[in-house]
């Protein structure tokens, strides 16, 4: 009787712990297109986004395009700036190719060469900092035009000991950033602030949406992965987003920790080239996937402004 009571107690405690774990909202923040050297040059060689992240003391994963590093004339300065990121204690370093090529456009050979070229320098800097590059993110999250292409590159990445890094949430920060930078450059401070607010709101809405999908699909909070970029709008607004998420109960975890969630072991049923969230890729009912994607908040009401600026300013 005592042992039965004991085992019931163990079951009760396990359930309590499980309920507690699945009630906890968690997210890993990931930043692509690092290092944005031309932006740092404009800011007097400051790495404002990195400084803010260090102040917030949260783990972050970065994905380096080495081409950005080699674009800049002063190699010594650019190496120091890249080193600043790599050496940062709470940072996981991943790779994102050299030239940001689109696998679905260039094919296996060219893409494999671009992946290898993209790690040459950062691998050495990582070794100096006691880190290794284990994670890879596809530019444009373009995994190949069909299942054959997707599995071919999967084998190449396995041979390079690289793990494909998914994301679950993004909020078109590249679009908001282009509009934001334009307003900053044209001294339209109020318009810039309005776009900053719109980016924050769109991001929080996307978190709420993906969280509701998580509960609907998995009956718990999955460990989310947020994707954004090393750009001006994140230097100015990502800290606000992080504080708002923290106030909503989110814990910030490392990429490795997030990927330990069993959802990331699921099969990818999406064999097209578009860069959609992994939450949709895990759905094998195409009609249901399309229905849910249509319902998602997308912030696309700002897209015509982005396109207009693209055509007139070369942004
Ligand atoms: Zn990118």
Boltz pocket constraint, residues with backbone or C-beta under 6 A from the ligand:
constraints:
  - pocket:
      binder: B
      contacts: [[A, 32], [A, 33], [A, 96], [A, 100], [A, 138], [A, 139], [A, 140]]
      max_distance: 6.0
